[in-house]
Amino acid sequence: MWSRLQTEQPDLLPCLECLLVKMTDEIAKSQASYRTLEKAMRTKMTAHEEEMRRLYEEMEAQVRAERMQVLAEQRAREKQLRLEMEREIREKEKLCHELMSNHEAVS
């Protein structure tokens, strides 16, 4: 194309050269813009992944804390129930001994 233009219309060569320079500049600008956008996208993706990881870890910690709280409450209820049952057993044993003593005294 260049050779043909040189022979047939040499006066258009500066215009073609100018056009090629502008196109080359535009391509370079587009590539730079693309790289900038790609870098920004990677940065945002990394930040998003880190935020998701942080939220996941926070959620896991919260679940563990709630599970431990539920277990502690359950153990406290079990301990309270065990103490009440032991108290009732002692009262019934005492009542049983009193009844046996009264029965022996009557006999």
DODRENLO-221819 format. One record per residue (C-alpha): residue number from 1; residue in one letter; z, x, y. Coordinates in nm, 3 decimals, decimal comma, always signed. Example, Ala and Ser with C-alpha at 12.3 -4.5 7.8 and 13.67 -1.06 7.14 Angstrom:
2
<r guti="1" miro="A" z="+0,780" x="+1,230" y="-0,450"/>
<r guti="2" miro="S" z="+0,714" x="+1,367" y="-0,106"/>
***
This chain:
107
<r guti="1" miro="M" z="+0,000" x="+0,000" y="+0,000"/>
<r guti="2" miro="W" z="+0,096" x="+0,284" y="+0,235"/>
<r guti="3" miro="S" z="-0,230" x="+0,470" y="+0,164"/>
<r guti="4" miro="R" z="-0,438" x="+0,160" y="+0,210"/>
<r guti="5" miro="L" z="-0,266" x="+0,081" y="+0,539"/>
<r guti="6" miro="Q" z="-0,319" x="+0,440" y="+0,659"/>
<r guti="7" miro="T" z="-0,690" x="+0,413" y="+0,603"/>
<r guti="8" miro="E" z="-0,754" x="+0,052" y="+0,699"/>
<r guti="9" miro="Q" z="-0,501" x="-0,018" y="+0,978"/>
<r guti="10" miro="P" z="-0,316" x="+0,297" y="+1,086"/>
<r guti="11" miro="D" z="-0,183" x="+0,122" y="+1,397"/>
<r guti="12" miro="L" z="+0,039" x="-0,099" y="+1,175"/>
<r guti="13" miro="L" z="+0,212" x="+0,197" y="+1,009"/>
<r guti="14" miro="P" z="+0,488" x="+0,219" y="+1,274"/>
<r guti="15" miro="C" z="+0,557" x="-0,153" y="+1,230"/>
<r guti="16" miro="L" z="+0,575" x="-0,118" y="+0,853"/>
<r guti="17" miro="E" z="+0,796" x="+0,186" y="+0,888"/>
<r guti="18" miro="C" z="+1,024" x="-0,003" y="+1,127"/>
<r guti="19" miro="L" z="+1,034" x="-0,297" y="+0,887"/>
<r guti="20" miro="L" z="+1,121" x="-0,070" y="+0,595"/>
<r guti="21" miro="V" z="+1,399" x="+0,097" y="+0,796"/>
<r guti="22" miro="K" z="+1,542" x="-0,243" y="+0,894"/>
<r guti="23" miro="M" z="+1,520" x="-0,367" y="+0,536"/>
<r guti="24" miro="T" z="+1,690" x="-0,051" y="+0,411"/>
<r guti="25" miro="D" z="+1,966" x="-0,095" y="+0,671"/>
<r guti="26" miro="E" z="+2,011" x="-0,462" y="+0,576"/>
<r guti="27" miro="I" z="+2,027" x="-0,373" y="+0,207"/>
<r guti="28" miro="A" z="+2,287" x="-0,105" y="+0,282"/>
<r guti="29" miro="K" z="+2,490" x="-0,353" y="+0,492"/>
<r guti="30" miro="S" z="+2,466" x="-0,614" y="+0,218"/>
<r guti="31" miro="Q" z="+2,581" x="-0,364" y="-0,043"/>
<r guti="32" miro="A" z="+2,872" x="-0,255" y="+0,178"/>
<r guti="33" miro="S" z="+2,964" x="-0,617" y="+0,239"/>
<r guti="34" miro="Y" z="+2,943" x="-0,687" y="-0,134"/>
<r guti="35" miro="R" z="+3,170" x="-0,391" y="-0,212"/>
<r guti="36" miro="T" z="+3,417" x="-0,505" y="+0,054"/>
<r guti="37" miro="L" z="+3,423" x="-0,859" y="-0,083"/>
<r guti="38" miro="E" z="+3,453" x="-0,733" y="-0,439"/>
<r guti="39" miro="K" z="+3,746" x="-0,509" y="-0,340"/>
<r guti="40" miro="A" z="+3,915" x="-0,799" y="-0,158"/>
<r guti="41" miro="M" z="+3,864" x="-1,020" y="-0,463"/>
<r guti="42" miro="R" z="+4,015" x="-0,759" y="-0,695"/>
<r guti="43" miro="T" z="+4,310" x="-0,717" y="-0,458"/>
<r guti="44" miro="K" z="+4,368" x="-1,093" y="-0,451"/>
<r guti="45" miro="M" z="+4,334" x="-1,117" y="-0,828"/>
<r guti="46" miro="T" z="+4,586" x="-0,838" y="-0,874"/>
<r guti="47" miro="A" z="+4,827" x="-1,004" y="-0,631"/>
<r guti="48" miro="H" z="+4,778" x="-1,337" y="-0,808"/>
<r guti="49" miro="E" z="+4,841" x="-1,181" y="-1,150"/>
<r guti="50" miro="E" z="+5,156" x="-1,010" y="-1,020"/>
<r guti="51" miro="E" z="+5,279" x="-1,337" y="-0,870"/>
<r guti="52" miro="M" z="+5,210" x="-1,521" y="-1,196"/>
<r guti="53" miro="R" z="+5,394" x="-1,250" y="-1,392"/>
<r guti="54" miro="R" z="+5,689" x="-1,269" y="-1,150"/>
<r guti="55" miro="L" z="+5,702" x="-1,648" y="-1,174"/>
<r guti="56" miro="Y" z="+5,683" x="-1,634" y="-1,554"/>
<r guti="57" miro="E" z="+5,966" x="-1,379" y="-1,571"/>
<r guti="58" miro="E" z="+6,170" x="-1,588" y="-1,326"/>
<r guti="59" miro="M" z="+6,111" x="-1,898" y="-1,537"/>
<r guti="60" miro="E" z="+6,213" x="-1,714" y="-1,855"/>
<r guti="61" miro="A" z="+6,531" x="-1,591" y="-1,687"/>
<r guti="62" miro="Q" z="+6,610" x="-1,943" y="-1,570"/>
<r guti="63" miro="V" z="+6,554" x="-2,085" y="-1,920"/>
<r guti="64" miro="R" z="+6,781" x="-1,815" y="-2,069"/>
<r guti="65" miro="A" z="+7,052" x="-1,889" y="-1,810"/>
<r guti="66" miro="E" z="+7,032" x="-2,264" y="-1,876"/>
<r guti="67" miro="R" z="+7,041" x="-2,207" y="-2,252"/>
<r guti="68" miro="M" z="+7,350" x="-1,987" y="-2,214"/>
<r guti="69" miro="Q" z="+7,515" x="-2,249" y="-1,992"/>
<r guti="70" miro="V" z="+7,444" x="-2,524" y="-2,246"/>
<r guti="71" miro="L" z="+7,586" x="-2,308" y="-2,526"/>
<r guti="72" miro="A" z="+7,897" x="-2,229" y="-2,321"/>
<r guti="73" miro="E" z="+7,950" x="-2,599" y="-2,247"/>
<r guti="74" miro="Q" z="+7,900" x="-2,684" y="-2,614"/>
<r guti="75" miro="R" z="+8,152" x="-2,419" y="-2,721"/>
<r guti="76" miro="A" z="+8,402" x="-2,548" y="-2,465"/>
<r guti="77" miro="R" z="+8,362" x="-2,904" y="-2,597"/>
<r guti="78" miro="E" z="+8,399" x="-2,782" y="-2,957"/>
<r guti="79" miro="K" z="+8,714" x="-2,588" y="-2,864"/>
<r guti="80" miro="Q" z="+8,859" x="-2,891" y="-2,685"/>
<r guti="81" miro="L" z="+8,779" x="-3,115" y="-2,982"/>
<r guti="82" miro="R" z="+8,933" x="-2,863" y="-3,225"/>
<r guti="83" miro="L" z="+9,252" x="-2,846" y="-3,014"/>
<r guti="84" miro="E" z="+9,276" x="-3,226" y="-3,003"/>
<r guti="85" miro="M" z="+9,227" x="-3,251" y="-3,379"/>
<r guti="86" miro="E" z="+9,492" x="-2,983" y="-3,442"/>
<r guti="87" miro="R" z="+9,733" x="-3,172" y="-3,214"/>
<r guti="88" miro="E" z="+9,665" x="-3,498" y="-3,398"/>
<r guti="89" miro="I" z="+9,720" x="-3,326" y="-3,735"/>
<r guti="90" miro="R" z="+10,054" x="-3,185" y="-3,616"/>
<r guti="91" miro="E" z="+10,161" x="-3,530" y="-3,490"/>
<r guti="92" miro="K" z="+10,063" x="-3,693" y="-3,819"/>
<r guti="93" miro="E" z="+10,240" x="-3,423" y="-4,021"/>
<r guti="94" miro="K" z="+10,550" x="-3,476" y="-3,808"/>
<r guti="95" miro="L" z="+10,527" x="-3,852" y="-3,857"/>
<r guti="96" miro="C" z="+10,476" x="-3,801" y="-4,230"/>
<r guti="97" miro="H" z="+10,786" x="-3,578" y="-4,250"/>
<r guti="98" miro="E" z="+10,988" x="-3,834" y="-4,053"/>
<r guti="99" miro="L" z="+10,875" x="-4,114" y="-4,283"/>
<r guti="100" miro="M" z="+10,960" x="-3,907" y="-4,590"/>
<r guti="101" miro="S" z="+11,300" x="-3,824" y="-4,444"/>
<r guti="102" miro="N" z="+11,365" x="-4,191" y="-4,367"/>
<r guti="103" miro="H" z="+11,248" x="-4,290" y="-4,714"/>
<r guti="104" miro="E" z="+11,481" x="-4,033" y="-4,876"/>
<r guti="105" miro="A" z="+11,768" x="-4,148" y="-4,657"/>
<r guti="106" miro="V" z="+11,711" x="-4,511" y="-4,758"/>
<r guti="107" miro="S" z="+11,680" x="-4,429" y="-5,127"/>
***
